[in-house]
């Protein structure tokens, strides 16, 4: 390499790096810049969308100009991150695997249009944002019969994932989740409509596969990156979310790039270029904290950055302060704009957020104590220093065994009054299981992991975790700088353990397995690292070929079970035909119609679809009103009178059957749509391997 190339392609070399040639610098530059640039654009674009939507300015040309400017800024900032050289074959294979994963997910995309799941909720929020340009969504009272209609007890604009806010005189609707995913899917909607939002998650999945491969190549070795990328592409829960408009496809590339930047910052800190380390740490902090604009659960990873910063600060590493400040500032800004755009959602999940906040405060306080003590010369006793590596390694093994044994001695429950408990009870009854709706099945989380990766991979990942813990602790007690991968390991392994302990989701599979989207790639990278260690270890009297064979056996223990678990889902098209069903329903309604949902399924699935996608004014009824036929009938008459006084026509909507319409004395309902699609099963105690039928029906009764 020429003397100019390190400045053009800056990187902090590993002591074990071998000369790789000019192509290695170019290959590393291409992959690293793509991963970091795209992640920065996702974060900065989400932040810009939140601010613009508050003012009603998220319009195509405004968004295009802002995103173009942010793309340029992201490119300049990404150029500050050092590049890890990759052999041309390794970089090329990573790109090929990423493209293959993208095409696979895109050509088998789902059509989850109704907000039955979070994916449908994000999609409808994106469509509304693309059309209405603002958040929250203003609703003119006159379009639904006037403010008096919204004063009727049990009549509401709200529906699952869409809160009614404001007053009856000035009502609005606030979508549930952070604005980031909806903003990016709204861009996809502008660019390509239905096809655009179908392919957007797949493109992001390709970036995730590329990022995981690059991260593995950086911390394990260039030859191992493609193996990790391949395994990541094969893991079904990751493919499952990549086929639809969930938040995870947007969040994962950001997290992976943030972890990569943390590793590169720590590696650069070991060399004279202190400014490079600090710049890279700032990029890492922006990505880690800014991810909250995309997924509130990113707060968990932000909290786990705290011990990383404390450990680096105790060793006086050059990048520590920059990483801590950038993460804190970006997380504060991200949480602030998320509060402005999704305050009702944050209030609803306060019970889950408060423990994370408390953990973060405790980590900061403990960190301050340790930093003050470090400056005063505190140190571990000699005996503790001698035993620390073995105790830490053994501790992780014990934690793994405890998590694996939980089904034998623990049954995790939540309040039976929780809405999720009623869902679980219904699933248990249908599947012939003992009805205990309060069960969360959280004690089975390691079993969920084994379904998709195999038990051997989990065992090998546990071994790798113990080895990494021993190596990091040994470096600490020997007063050597912690390995560059320490920060990424703390965040990913910590996040995995917290998720396995408390997944916090309705335990119906494969839907619940989206909680594992960080844990699964973590196990993949740890298993590949274990394979690399075995293949590269030199032991006396053992031929080199035996080491290589053993390493390949470890890879097979990961890839074979993963491929077999994913095989039944290779070409699934979940809810294929739902777009056509919804379009048919839209054509059944006319300008001036005001739709009122009168049964539970219509109230749960259709209000925002009719309002946002079909462009028809829509109201819903609460369960308390629907359970009181006399009050429901009186409310319908009041709404009908108010709507007709303003020149509109009331249409009653049911989706379960015509029973609710008949109870109101109506006959001859029109079938708005009638279709049958296939959806993933909802299983509690075994891995799903097939689709089940889902009827999509809509019945309309026109009044006036």
C-alpha atoms as one frame of an Amber mdcrd trajectory, in Angstrom:
protein
   0.000   0.000   0.000   1.226   3.522  -0.746   1.930   5.997   2.025  -1.195
   7.952   1.134  -3.668   5.107   1.475  -3.901   5.030   5.298  -5.088   8.650
   5.156  -7.530   7.879   2.369  -8.788   4.690   3.979  -8.096   5.321   7.711
  -8.174   2.277   9.936  -6.722   1.075  13.207  -4.951  -2.182  12.391  -5.133
  -5.295  14.487  -1.796  -6.695  15.657  -2.635  -9.906  13.834  -3.460  -8.254
  10.514  -1.557  -9.549   7.542  -0.904  -7.437   4.430  -4.013  -7.724   2.289
  -3.190  -5.476  -0.673  -4.929  -2.559  -2.332  -8.131  -4.451  -2.982  -8.537
  -5.071   0.738  -8.616  -1.347   1.456 -11.150  -0.762  -1.323 -13.370  -3.668
  -0.245 -13.341  -2.571   3.390 -14.065   1.020   2.352 -17.109   0.029   0.272
 -18.718  -2.195   2.897 -17.939  -0.022   5.920 -19.103   3.186   4.282 -22.344
   1.542   3.140 -23.156   0.179   6.590 -22.330   3.354   8.537 -23.743   5.812
   5.990 -27.100   4.044   5.738 -27.433   3.792   9.533 -26.676   7.483  10.023
 -29.214   8.393   7.367 -31.862   6.221   9.044 -31.310   7.935  12.403 -31.002
  11.502  11.134 -33.922  11.022   8.748 -36.110   9.702  11.583 -35.248  12.715
  13.728 -35.974  15.124  10.873 -39.270  13.406  10.121 -40.364  13.713  13.749
 -39.680  17.453  13.784 -41.214  18.111  10.363 -44.325  16.060  11.093 -45.000
  18.107  14.234 -45.392  21.134  11.969 -47.277  19.323   9.216 -44.301  19.643
   6.860 -43.523  15.995   6.098 -44.410  16.451   2.436 -42.724  14.737  -0.513
 -40.648  17.644  -1.814 -39.717  18.933   1.633 -38.764  15.434   2.759 -36.800
  14.830  -0.450 -34.740  17.986   0.019 -34.098  17.322   3.707 -33.200  13.658
   3.199 -30.885  14.510   0.307 -29.072  16.986   2.518 -28.887  14.464   5.355
 -27.561  11.831   2.943 -24.676  14.153   2.080 -24.041  14.911   5.758 -24.164
  11.200   6.596 -21.611  10.542   3.868 -19.187  13.106   5.288 -19.656  11.785
   8.827 -19.296   8.151   7.731 -15.965   9.099   6.158 -14.694   9.850   9.680
 -15.019   6.201  10.658 -11.904   4.064  10.145 -12.064   1.186   7.698 -11.120
  -2.394   8.442  -9.474  -3.874   5.312 -11.231  -6.913   3.854 -10.023  -9.308
   1.174 -11.849  -8.699  -2.077 -13.415 -12.160  -1.940 -14.724 -11.536   1.590
 -16.190  -8.120   0.783 -17.698  -9.442  -2.446 -19.258 -12.407  -0.680 -20.751
 -10.164   2.001 -22.349  -7.976  -0.655 -23.646 -11.020  -2.557 -25.183 -12.528
   0.598 -26.783  -9.196   1.503 -28.300  -8.876  -1.965 -29.510 -12.466  -1.835
 -31.184 -11.899   1.539 -32.815  -8.743   0.210 -34.201 -10.483  -2.882 -35.441
 -13.446  -0.838 -37.318 -11.270   1.655 -38.624  -8.951  -1.067 -39.992 -11.622
  -3.371 -41.718 -13.393  -0.464 -43.000 -10.248   1.254 -46.203 -10.404   3.250
 -49.313  -8.275   2.865 -50.149  -7.407   6.475 -52.343  -4.422   5.674 -54.884
  -4.548   8.494 -53.452  -3.444  11.861 -53.891  -6.876  13.385 -50.186  -6.795
  14.245 -47.590  -4.086  14.728 -46.573  -4.411  11.087 -50.050  -3.384   9.918
 -50.090  -0.570  12.465 -46.789   0.805  11.158 -48.051   0.507   7.595 -51.282
   2.404   8.281 -49.369   5.031  10.239 -46.999   5.421   7.271 -49.866   5.760
   4.798 -51.527   8.386   6.982 -48.229  10.269   7.396 -47.612  10.156   3.645
 -51.051  11.578   2.930 -51.578  13.887   5.915 -47.952  15.056   6.376 -48.286
  15.522  10.129 -48.323  13.830  13.500 -50.579  13.766  15.433 -53.306  13.568
  12.793 -55.851  16.397  12.923 -59.471  15.379  12.353 -62.117  17.939  11.423
 -65.106  17.290  13.721 -67.523  18.110  10.935 -66.380  15.088   8.913 -67.804
  12.736  11.557 -70.966  14.647  12.421 -69.565  17.355  14.668 -68.055  17.666
  18.118 -71.291  16.447  19.752 -70.765  13.019  18.198 -67.381  12.685  19.907
 -69.021  13.653  23.198 -71.246  10.556  23.045 -70.078   8.027  25.622 -68.585
   5.041  23.775 -68.118   6.751  20.392 -64.457   7.335  19.592 -61.903   7.964
  16.881 -59.492   5.610  18.619 -58.573   2.086  17.594 -55.723  -0.278  18.516
 -52.381   1.489  17.876 -54.158   4.807  17.237 -55.044   6.972  20.234 -57.661
   9.735  20.232 -56.136  12.935  21.584 -57.226  16.545  21.857 -60.815  17.560
  22.599 -64.118  16.849  20.823 -63.902  20.376  19.400 -60.306  19.906  18.226
 -59.720  16.159  17.964 -56.645  14.374  16.686 -55.267  10.862  16.373 -51.805
   9.920  17.606 -50.263   6.741  16.171 -48.783   4.435  18.755 -45.117   3.963
  17.959 -42.059   6.193  17.377 -42.237   8.036  14.106 -38.997   6.680  12.569
 -40.280   3.489  10.905 -43.498   5.172   9.755 -41.487   8.015   8.244 -39.228
   5.724   6.225 -42.122   3.529   5.124 -43.982   6.689   4.088 -41.024   7.523
   1.842 -41.303   4.035   0.366 -45.049   4.650  -0.141 -44.353   7.882  -2.020
 -41.775   6.172  -4.201 -43.558   2.924  -4.993 -46.918   2.571  -3.276 -47.692
  -1.001  -2.299 -44.559  -2.349  -3.978 -42.442   0.284  -2.259 -43.507  -0.639
   1.269 -43.188  -4.323   0.385 -39.533  -3.999  -0.603 -38.397  -1.422   1.962
 -38.027  -3.930   4.863 -36.247  -6.352   2.529 -33.675  -3.720   1.534 -33.070
  -2.955   5.198 -32.697  -6.683   5.895 -29.936  -6.785   3.312 -28.167  -3.971
   5.164 -28.506  -5.910   8.424 -26.957  -9.028   6.900 -24.141  -6.914   5.465
 -23.573  -5.221   8.818 -23.514  -8.432  10.852 -21.039  -9.921   8.386 -18.803
  -6.851   8.567 -18.958  -6.743  12.373 -17.962 -10.415  12.521 -15.158  -9.863
  10.028 -13.905  -7.030  12.216 -13.955  -8.813  15.578 -13.351 -12.425  14.483
 -11.628 -12.257  11.101 -12.375 -11.549   7.418 -12.856 -15.193   6.503 -15.572
 -15.616   9.139 -17.732 -12.624   8.216 -19.523 -14.325   5.297 -20.413 -17.322
   7.511 -22.080 -15.035  10.046 -23.864 -13.171   7.252 -25.155 -16.437   5.790
 -26.417 -17.692   9.144 -28.093 -14.355   9.868 -29.871 -14.434   6.519 -31.160
 -17.932   7.247 -32.620 -17.268  10.728 -36.391 -17.308  10.286 -37.479 -14.701
  12.889 -35.226 -12.168  11.158 -36.625 -13.133   7.757 -40.140 -12.996   9.184
 -39.892  -9.358  10.259 -38.048  -8.484   7.041 -41.090  -9.543   5.040 -43.310
  -6.874   6.576 -43.334  -3.304   7.855 -42.142  -3.825  11.423 -39.789  -1.477
  13.267 -37.038  -4.101  13.548 -35.911  -3.907   9.893 -35.257  -0.176  10.407
 -33.662  -0.545  13.845 -31.289  -3.456  13.231 -28.970  -1.788  10.660 -28.618
   1.138  13.076 -27.713  -1.083  16.021 -25.209  -3.133  14.031 -23.526   0.002
  12.675 -23.400   1.474  16.171 -21.704  -1.645  17.514 -19.255  -1.624  14.607
 -18.366   2.012  15.278 -17.832   1.208  18.978 -15.383  -1.543  18.057 -13.517
   0.658  15.579 -13.366   3.532  18.078 -11.895   1.278  20.767  -9.413  -0.164
  18.287  -8.377   3.302  17.090  -7.911   4.455  20.695  -4.994   2.047  21.003
  -3.073   3.993  18.340  -1.735   7.554  18.213  -4.654   8.997  16.230  -6.741
  10.074  19.242  -8.941  12.389  17.167  -9.961   9.508  14.903 -11.000   7.435
  17.936 -13.093  10.258  19.351 -14.807  11.005  16.045 -15.674   7.358  15.625
 -16.990   7.221  19.196 -19.266  10.186  18.467 -20.679   8.327  15.462 -21.245
   5.261  17.636 -23.011   7.333  20.294 -25.265   9.062  17.776 -26.322   5.699
  16.367 -26.869   4.004  19.733 -28.850   6.847  21.285 -30.603   8.004  18.136
 -32.084   4.539  17.610 -34.778   5.484  20.153 -36.498   7.493  17.385 -37.012
   4.148  15.658 -37.624   1.707  18.487 -38.211   2.631  22.129 -36.671  -0.686
  23.218 -33.332   0.769  22.066 -33.277   2.393  25.511 -32.125  -1.007  26.785
 -29.004  -0.892  24.615 -28.400   2.741  25.593 -28.369   1.748  29.266 -25.873
  -1.013  28.475 -23.518   1.534  26.919 -23.067   3.023  30.407 -20.830   0.216
  31.763 -18.883   0.287  28.488 -18.129   3.978  28.983 -17.250   3.460  32.660
 -14.811   0.639  31.909 -13.163   2.607  29.103 -12.943   5.691  31.335 -11.319
   3.723  34.145  -8.645   2.720  31.657  -8.426   6.318  30.398  -9.147   5.265
  26.831  -9.285   8.210  24.464 -12.760   7.525  23.108 -14.608   6.993  26.409
 -15.827  10.534  27.077 -16.870  11.107  23.467 -18.871   7.867  23.430 -20.622
   8.691  26.702 -21.514  12.275  25.774 -22.680  11.428  22.253 -24.851   8.572
  23.490 -26.381  10.653  26.282 -27.125  13.676  24.083 -28.525  11.677  21.165
 -30.651   9.503  23.471 -32.054  12.577  25.219 -32.927  14.272  21.930 -34.399
  11.056  20.512 -36.503  10.419  23.591 -37.671  14.029  23.572 -38.960  13.972
  19.998 -40.477  10.542  20.609 -42.376  12.003  23.543 -43.645  14.853  21.357
 -44.887  12.471  18.655 -45.857   9.378  20.710 -46.587  10.528  24.257 -49.683
   8.354  24.659 -47.698   5.259  23.739 -44.913   6.104  26.179 -47.475   6.589
  28.937 -49.027   3.220  28.147 -45.702   1.375  28.450 -44.407   3.324  31.451
 -44.414   0.123  33.495 -41.812  -1.354  31.136 -39.768   1.811  30.715 -39.390
   2.706  34.383 -37.311  -0.400  35.274 -34.976   0.420  32.359 -34.683   4.024
  33.487 -34.020   2.866  37.047 -31.370   0.472  35.796 -29.773   3.284  33.812
 -29.729   5.617  36.828 -28.241   2.874  39.004 -25.578   2.142  36.380 -24.661
   5.841  36.170 -24.430   6.217  39.950 -22.312   3.100  40.287 -20.137   4.318
  37.428 -19.570   7.657  39.153 -18.562   5.863  42.339 -16.117   3.654  40.445
 -14.621   6.576  38.544 -14.123   8.587  41.737 -12.625   5.541  43.400 -10.352
   4.914  40.435  -8.965   8.420  40.650  -8.303   7.893  44.356  -6.365   4.755
  43.685  -8.963   2.113  44.560  -8.180  -1.341  43.246  -9.342  -4.894  43.696
  -7.636  -6.997  46.353  -4.967  -9.323  45.035  -7.095 -12.420  45.630 -10.057
 -10.887  43.804  -7.864  -9.922  40.856  -6.514 -13.453  40.645  -9.968 -15.010
  40.682 -11.883 -12.414  38.638 -11.425 -14.028  35.184 -12.532 -17.453  36.382
 -15.413 -16.096  38.482 -16.726 -13.964  35.612 -16.484 -16.823  33.108 -18.114
 -19.228  35.534 -20.813 -16.688  36.322 -21.919 -16.538  32.705 -22.035 -20.337
  32.552 -24.211 -20.397  35.674 -26.537 -17.739  34.234 -26.863 -19.766  31.030
 -27.672 -22.940  32.946 -30.225 -21.114  35.094 -31.980 -19.741  32.005 -31.957
 -23.187  30.387 -33.394 -24.862  33.484 -36.184 -22.339  34.146 -38.977 -24.492
  32.646 -38.247 -27.161  35.278 -38.671 -24.921  38.311 -40.484 -21.729  37.291
 -43.779 -20.661  35.749 -43.755 -16.934  34.943 -47.096 -15.154  35.197 -48.496
 -11.661  34.872 -51.788 -10.195  36.043 -54.755 -12.160  34.733 -56.481  -8.805
  34.150 -53.913  -7.782  31.549 -55.393  -7.672  28.000 -52.627  -9.992  26.842
 -53.705 -12.554  29.430 -57.137 -12.809  27.808 -55.483 -13.423  24.441 -53.277
 -16.156  25.910 -56.255 -17.796  27.605 -58.098 -17.966  24.289 -55.080 -19.506
  22.555 -54.671 -22.059  25.332 -58.311 -23.099  25.048 -58.059 -23.524  21.262
 -54.840 -25.544  21.520 -56.110 -27.876  24.240 -53.745 -26.532  26.911 -54.615
 -25.831  30.549 -56.171 -22.370  30.626 -53.924 -20.046  32.608 -54.076 -16.710
  30.833 -51.641 -15.056  33.189 -48.759 -17.175  31.890 -46.143 -15.310  29.888
 -44.086 -18.433  29.046 -40.983 -16.301  29.688 -39.292 -19.303  31.258 -39.185
 -20.885  27.787 -37.269 -18.112  26.001 -34.131 -20.222  25.601 -36.309 -22.939
  24.082 -37.600 -20.376  21.589 -33.995 -19.671  20.622 -33.236 -23.375  20.248
 -36.170 -23.765  17.845 -34.456 -21.552  15.299 -30.724 -22.084  15.921 -30.512
 -25.511  17.508 -29.340 -26.382  21.043 -25.731 -26.973  19.943 -25.362 -23.368
  18.764 -26.687 -22.099  22.091 -24.233 -24.253  24.017 -21.327 -23.120  21.854
 -22.388 -19.482  22.219 -22.371 -19.927  25.985 -18.850 -21.337  25.825 -17.765
 -18.415  23.657 -19.335 -15.957  26.121 -17.430 -17.526  29.000 -14.162 -17.396
  27.039 -14.686 -13.746  26.089 -15.520 -12.850  29.687 -12.330 -14.592  30.860
 -10.203 -12.788  28.259 -11.668  -9.372  29.054 -11.239  -9.884  32.801  -7.686
 -11.159  32.327  -6.835  -8.023  30.350  -8.335  -5.910  33.116  -6.417  -7.522
  35.985  -3.183  -7.435  33.948  -3.645  -3.680  33.398  -3.906  -4.183  29.652
  -6.457  -2.296  27.588  -9.705  -4.177  27.203 -10.118  -5.864  23.808 -11.814
  -3.658  21.211 -14.788  -6.011  21.051 -15.606  -5.569  24.749 -18.174  -2.804
  24.244 -20.079  -4.667  21.552 -20.036  -7.821  23.680 -21.390  -6.020  26.760
 -24.253  -4.450  24.802 -25.306  -7.500  22.779 -24.851 -10.159  25.460 -26.451
  -7.905  28.067 -29.408  -7.193  25.790 -29.746 -10.905  25.054 -29.814 -11.859
  28.733 -32.378  -9.173  29.571 -34.581 -10.296  26.682 -34.331 -13.948  27.666
 -35.236 -13.062  31.241 -38.217 -10.895  30.305 -39.291 -10.839  26.648 -42.347
  -8.703  27.380 -44.571  -9.882  24.522 -47.651 -12.043  23.975 -46.037 -15.493
  23.616 -47.698 -16.615  20.375 -45.249 -17.877  17.783 -43.786 -16.994  15.341
 -45.044 -13.485  16.094 -43.413 -13.392  19.534 -40.022 -14.364  18.108 -39.446
 -10.810  16.876 -38.312 -10.122  20.460 -35.257 -12.259  19.632 -33.985 -10.170
  16.727 -30.972  -8.962  18.738 -30.422 -12.186  20.652 -30.347 -14.401  17.547
 -27.579 -12.544  15.647 -25.644 -12.355  18.912 -25.687 -16.137  19.189 -24.717
 -16.397  15.516 -21.630 -14.208  15.977 -20.637 -15.975  19.212 -20.948 -19.384
  17.569 -18.880 -18.281  14.576 -16.293 -16.889  16.992 -16.205 -20.262  18.753
 -15.699 -21.966  15.396 -12.849 -19.605  14.525 -11.139 -20.201  17.870 -11.333
 -23.971  17.446 -10.107 -23.869  13.851  -7.191 -21.565  14.652  -6.050 -23.081
  17.952  -2.804 -25.013  17.790  -2.672 -27.963  20.186   0.185 -30.397  20.558
  -0.142 -33.765  18.833  -3.327 -32.662  17.067  -2.929 -32.153  13.293  -4.001
 -28.817  11.876  -6.585 -30.531   9.681  -8.358 -31.775  12.806  -8.701 -28.204
  14.056 -10.142 -27.088  10.745 -12.570 -30.028  10.668 -13.698 -29.253  14.208
 -14.256 -25.609  13.285 -16.328 -26.616  10.279 -18.331 -28.981  12.477 -19.215
 -26.039  14.716 -20.347 -24.052  11.680 -22.471 -26.998  10.577 -23.996 -27.198
  14.066 -25.212 -23.656  13.485 -26.157 -23.646   9.806 -27.857 -27.038   9.499
 -30.457 -26.648  12.308 -31.069 -23.051  11.240 -31.682 -24.024   7.616 -33.932
 -26.933   8.594 -36.014 -24.711  10.898 -36.436 -22.097   8.165 -37.125 -24.568
   5.352 -40.935 -24.760   5.876 -41.080 -20.972   5.596 -38.865 -20.511   2.533
 -41.559 -19.236   0.173 -44.370 -18.271   2.527 -46.478 -15.261   1.563 -48.238
 -14.257   4.778 -51.694 -12.737   4.232 -51.188 -12.627   0.471 -54.353 -11.141
  -1.049 -55.082  -8.709   1.775 -54.330  -5.650  -0.362 -56.946  -6.812  -2.882
 -59.469  -7.414  -0.087 -58.919  -3.938   1.332 -59.175  -2.336  -2.118 -62.502
  -4.086  -2.619 -63.744  -2.733   0.701 -62.680   0.791  -0.297 -64.649   0.552
  -3.533 -67.762  -0.386  -1.537 -67.792   3.005   0.147 -68.723   6.347  -1.411
 -67.777   9.991  -0.812 -69.822  11.373   2.071 -70.021   8.059   3.908 -69.176
   7.997   7.605 -68.278   4.491   8.749 -69.141   3.383  12.295 -67.636   0.104
  13.592 -70.221  -1.899  15.532 -68.480  -5.186  16.355 -65.171  -5.997  17.982
 -63.248  -7.167  14.929 -64.286  -4.161  12.869 -63.298  -1.866  15.747 -59.917
  -3.567  16.093 -58.913  -3.760  12.434 -60.714  -1.309  10.170 -61.066   2.288
  11.508 -57.636   3.550  10.461 -57.669   1.548   7.218 -60.946   3.153   6.133
 -59.857   6.576   7.364 -56.260   6.642   6.163 -56.139   4.357   3.140 -59.699
   4.475   1.808 -60.175   8.158   2.646 -63.533   7.636   4.394 -64.410   9.255
   7.713 -64.501   6.571  10.393 -65.692   6.206  13.973 -65.530   3.309  16.348
 -67.347   2.021  19.401 -65.881   0.941  22.713 -66.380  -2.573  24.041 -68.498
  -1.212  26.914 -70.913   0.375  24.439 -71.045  -2.721  22.215 -71.909  -4.867
  25.223 -74.987  -2.725  25.979 -77.420  -3.130  23.042 -79.822  -0.440  24.287
 -77.102   2.184  24.651 -75.547   1.124  21.340 -78.851   1.570  19.505 -79.378
   5.008  21.011 -75.806   6.034  20.135 -76.242   4.904  16.525 -79.402   7.008
  16.212 -77.584  10.061  17.618 -74.654   9.626  15.256 -76.952   9.055  12.282
 -78.894  12.215  12.997 -75.729  14.307  13.387 -74.132  12.922  10.218 -77.268
  13.433   8.113 -77.651  16.985   9.399 -74.270  17.694   7.828 -75.160  16.040
   4.516 -73.443  12.718   5.094 -74.597   9.092   5.235 -73.879   6.747   8.136
 -72.618   3.276   7.270 -72.502   0.623   9.977 -69.545  -1.747   9.639 -69.119
  -5.263  11.028 -66.302  -7.732  10.386 -67.056 -10.784  12.541 -70.499 -11.505
  11.052 -73.785  -9.729  10.396 -74.974 -10.485  13.941 -74.146  -7.035  15.328
 -76.022  -5.397  12.460 -79.041  -7.644  12.951 -79.173  -6.804  16.669 -79.597
  -3.196  15.601 -82.596  -4.212  13.505 -80.842  -4.069  10.147 -81.205  -6.679
   7.435 -79.743  -7.114   3.986 -76.204  -6.016   4.795 -73.912  -5.538   1.825
 -70.730  -7.605   1.722 -67.954  -5.036   1.462 -65.267  -7.652   1.001 -64.947
 -11.415   1.407 -61.558 -13.066   1.053 -59.487 -15.813   2.608 -55.771 -15.383
   3.155 -53.117 -17.420   4.946 -51.434 -16.202   8.130 -48.847 -17.643  10.487
 -50.287 -19.816  13.206 -50.298 -18.597  16.796 -48.721 -21.384  18.833 -47.651
 -21.316  22.465 -45.579 -24.441  23.078 -44.086 -25.527  19.770 -42.345 -24.096
  16.754 -44.750 -23.105  13.945 -44.155 -24.681  10.556 -47.278 -23.861   8.532
 -49.833 -21.190   7.723 -53.483 -21.221   8.704 -56.521 -19.702   7.039 -57.645
 -16.199   7.945 -60.992 -14.900   6.633 -61.167 -11.203   5.745 -64.773 -10.038
   5.620 -66.554  -6.733   5.900 -70.306  -6.185   6.113 -71.856  -2.790   5.445
 -75.318  -1.513   6.337 -76.034   1.908   4.873 -78.345   4.224   6.828 -80.118
   7.229   5.427
